[in-house]
Amino acid sequence: MAATYRAPGQIITSLLDTDWYKLTMMQGVHHNYPNASVTWEFRCRDAEDLRPYLDEIRAQIDGLASLSLSEAESDYLSGFAYMSPDFVRFLELYRFRPQYVDLHMEGSELCIVIDGPWTHSILFEIVILAIISEVRNHTRNPGASVDQAVSQLRAKMDRLRRDYTPAQLADFRLADFGTRRRLSQPVQEAIVEVLTKEFPGQFVGTSNVDIARRHGLAPMGTMAHEWVMAHQQLGSRLVDSQRAALEAWVQEYRGHLGVALTDTINLDAFLADFDLYFAKLFDGLRHDSGDPMVFAEKCIRHYETLGIDPRGKTLIFSDALTFDSAMGIKTALDGRIRTSFGIGTSLTCDLPDVKPMNMVIKLVACNGQPVAKISDAPGKMLSRDEAYVRYLKSVFGVSH
């Protein structure tokens, strides 16, 4: 295992060095909305000065144009029953088009706008965030090493084994969700290798498709906020947009990939649309903002109200988790509902003296019209159109 951090050559070297939900959503877009256009914007929530990294970030994004799906990667995707042959053939022809990305500085603020056909721009989000993170981390923390990251991970696993009994850990399920804010690709891969070998009963897979393929792991993920957000402007009435997004997903995947994301508007608005039909069709729900225990209690109560035993459903937690916070949630919910945990930054960018970036790239428009995410945490709201946000809140009865 390499002892020192490598200098970035080309950071993204595979079309599959992205999160699984980007490909699953991309297939849904390819089949259902091939003519939709979208706009994305980058936000650095820490207001960090990224000017020193601009030229390298731009060069890395330009380098994406050279990527293509290999024969082995195509064969891998074809092995999933829900990946359709026509979509895999489309990916074989797919190329990144950097001309869809506008990258510039406004003072000390890095501005990135991605604008183009949804099918052809959907894969930029994760890879650009990973590029920014690695370029910045290499410059700020040149001595950071893979071994340091692995040592931190082993210390955390040792603490878990010390603080919890084997019986408590037996059904603890975690996945790596750390691609977008990782220290580097080698660090993420090393973390996954260690978890696979040393935490096999608990580690269930990774969101990173390239790493999953090469290590024989399950790629993890279903849908992201963009799927639900885009449906605000894809033809249905706004009040019906969440149901339209869920229905389109059900029709695309026919029982596969059955975890729904709950907080695009907020949990209460989601549950109002998540009726008996959807509650029976989807295997579980994902938490990504707000108090996780409030979320869990509301979901359990909702299933019970619908006459569904929540013990047959799963809640996926993925909001800024650590091992300790995940185990706290799991312990509190044992015997009431199944749980699983997607842990990101605290796995792939947890090193001494390294401060991970707090950044996102989110959809802001679809077909030339605004879209928004409100969420269950006010700090996570994202839109550039305040009037539209007010309208969206009024339609869904959101007060905060």
ChimeraX attribute file (.defattr): number of C-alpha atoms within 10 A of each C-alpha:
attribute: neighborCount
match mode: 1-to-1
recipient: residues
	/A:1	10
	/A:2	11
	/A:3	11
	/A:4	13
	/A:5	20
	/A:6	16
	/A:7	13
	/A:8	16
	/A:9	10
	/A:10	12
	/A:11	21
	/A:12	20
	/A:13	15
	/A:14	16
	/A:15	22
	/A:16	24
	/A:17	21
	/A:18	24
	/A:19	25
	/A:20	23
	/A:21	20
	/A:22	24
	/A:23	22
	/A:24	20
	/A:25	22
	/A:26	24
	/A:27	24
	/A:28	21
	/A:29	20
	/A:30	17
	/A:31	14
	/A:32	13
	/A:33	15
	/A:34	15
	/A:35	11
	/A:36	18
	/A:37	19
	/A:38	24
	/A:39	24
	/A:40	22
	/A:41	21
	/A:42	20
	/A:43	16
	/A:44	16
	/A:45	12
	/A:46	9
	/A:47	13
	/A:48	13
	/A:49	13
	/A:50	17
	/A:51	14
	/A:52	12
	/A:53	14
	/A:54	17
	/A:55	11
	/A:56	16
	/A:57	21
	/A:58	18
	/A:59	11
	/A:60	22
	/A:61	23
	/A:62	15
	/A:63	17
	/A:64	22
	/A:65	14
	/A:66	12
	/A:67	15
	/A:68	18
	/A:69	19
	/A:70	14
	/A:71	9
	/A:72	10
	/A:73	20
	/A:74	15
	/A:75	12
	/A:76	14
	/A:77	20
	/A:78	16
	/A:79	11
	/A:80	10
	/A:81	10
	/A:82	16
	/A:83	15
	/A:84	15
	/A:85	15
	/A:86	12
	/A:87	18
	/A:88	19
	/A:89	13
	/A:90	13
	/A:91	20
	/A:92	16
	/A:93	10
	/A:94	16
	/A:95	16
	/A:96	20
	/A:97	17
	/A:98	18
	/A:99	12
	/A:100	16
	/A:101	21
	/A:102	13
	/A:103	17
	/A:104	15
	/A:105	13
	/A:106	8
	/A:107	10
	/A:108	12
	/A:109	15
	/A:110	19
	/A:111	16
	/A:112	17
	/A:113	18
	/A:114	24
	/A:115	21
	/A:116	20
	/A:117	18
	/A:118	22
	/A:119	21
	/A:120	20
	/A:121	21
	/A:122	23
	/A:123	21
	/A:124	21
	/A:125	21
	/A:126	18
	/A:127	22
	/A:128	24
	/A:129	20
	/A:130	23
	/A:131	26
	/A:132	24
	/A:133	23
	/A:134	23
	/A:135	22
	/A:136	21
	/A:137	23
	/A:138	17
	/A:139	13
	/A:140	12
	/A:141	17
	/A:142	13
	/A:143	14
	/A:144	22
	/A:145	21
	/A:146	25
	/A:147	18
	/A:148	18
	/A:149	22
	/A:150	24
	/A:151	15
	/A:152	17
	/A:153	21
	/A:154	17
	/A:155	11
	/A:156	16
	/A:157	16
	/A:158	11
	/A:159	13
	/A:160	16
	/A:161	13
	/A:162	10
	/A:163	12
	/A:164	13
	/A:165	10
	/A:166	11
	/A:167	8
	/A:168	14
	/A:169	17
	/A:170	11
	/A:171	15
	/A:172	20
	/A:173	21
	/A:174	24
	/A:175	24
	/A:176	26
	/A:177	26
	/A:178	24
	/A:179	28
	/A:180	27
	/A:181	27
	/A:182	27
	/A:183	34
	/A:184	27
	/A:185	24
	/A:186	18
	/A:187	25
	/A:188	27
	/A:189	20
	/A:190	19
	/A:191	24
	/A:192	26
	/A:193	15
	/A:194	15
	/A:195	23
	/A:196	18
	/A:197	10
	/A:198	13
	/A:199	15
	/A:200	12
	/A:201	15
	/A:202	17
	/A:203	20
	/A:204	21
	/A:205	26
	/A:206	30
	/A:207	27
	/A:208	27
	/A:209	29
	/A:210	21
	/A:211	23
	/A:212	20
	/A:213	17
	/A:214	10
	/A:215	15
	/A:216	10
	/A:217	19
	/A:218	17
	/A:219	21
	/A:220	20
	/A:221	24
	/A:222	21
	/A:223	23
	/A:224	18
	/A:225	19
	/A:226	22
	/A:227	22
	/A:228	26
	/A:229	25
	/A:230	26
	/A:231	22
	/A:232	24
	/A:233	19
	/A:234	17
	/A:235	11
	/A:236	14
	/A:237	12
	/A:238	17
	/A:239	15
	/A:240	15
	/A:241	20
	/A:242	26
	/A:243	20
	/A:244	20
	/A:245	19
	/A:246	22
	/A:247	14
	/A:248	17
	/A:249	24
	/A:250	17
	/A:251	10
	/A:252	19
	/A:253	17
	/A:254	12
	/A:255	14
	/A:256	15
	/A:257	20
	/A:258	18
	/A:259	20
	/A:260	26
	/A:261	20
	/A:262	26
	/A:263	24
	/A:264	24
	/A:265	23
	/A:266	20
	/A:267	21
	/A:268	18
	/A:269	19
	/A:270	18
	/A:271	16
	/A:272	12
	/A:273	19
	/A:274	20
	/A:275	14
	/A:276	14
	/A:277	11
	/A:278	16
	/A:279	19
	/A:280	14
	/A:281	16
	/A:282	19
	/A:283	17
	/A:284	22
	/A:285	21
	/A:286	25
	/A:287	23
	/A:288	25
	/A:289	22
	/A:290	17
	/A:291	12
	/A:292	18
	/A:293	14
	/A:294	10
	/A:295	22
	/A:296	23
	/A:297	13
	/A:298	15
	/A:299	22
	/A:300	20
	/A:301	14
	/A:302	19
	/A:303	21
	/A:304	12
	/A:305	11
	/A:306	14
	/A:307	10
	/A:308	16
	/A:309	14
	/A:310	20
	/A:311	14
	/A:312	12
	/A:313	21
	/A:314	18
	/A:315	25
	/A:316	21
	/A:317	24
	/A:318	22
	/A:319	18
	/A:320	14
	/A:321	18
	/A:322	18
	/A:323	17
	/A:324	13
	/A:325	13
	/A:326	23
	/A:327	19
	/A:328	12
	/A:329	17
	/A:330	24
	/A:331	15
	/A:332	11
	/A:333	17
	/A:334	14
	/A:335	11
	/A:336	16
	/A:337	19
	/A:338	19
	/A:339	26
	/A:340	21
	/A:341	28
	/A:342	28
	/A:343	23
	/A:344	25
	/A:345	22
	/A:346	21
	/A:347	29
	/A:348	30
	/A:349	24
	/A:350	21
	/A:351	22
	/A:352	11
	/A:353	8
	/A:354	13
	/A:355	13
	/A:356	18
	/A:357	22
	/A:358	14
	/A:359	18
	/A:360	19
	/A:361	19
	/A:362	22
	/A:363	27
	/A:364	25
	/A:365	24
	/A:366	24
	/A:367	17
	/A:368	12
	/A:369	16
	/A:370	22
	/A:371	27
	/A:372	26
	/A:373	22
	/A:374	21
	/A:375	20
	/A:376	22
	/A:377	14
	/A:378	11
	/A:379	10
	/A:380	15
	/A:381	14
	/A:382	22
	/A:383	19
	/A:384	13
	/A:385	14
	/A:386	12
	/A:387	11
	/A:388	15
	/A:389	19
	/A:390	12
	/A:391	13
	/A:392	20
	/A:393	17
	/A:394	12
	/A:395	13
	/A:396	17
	/A:397	12
	/A:398	15
	/A:399	7
	/A:400	9
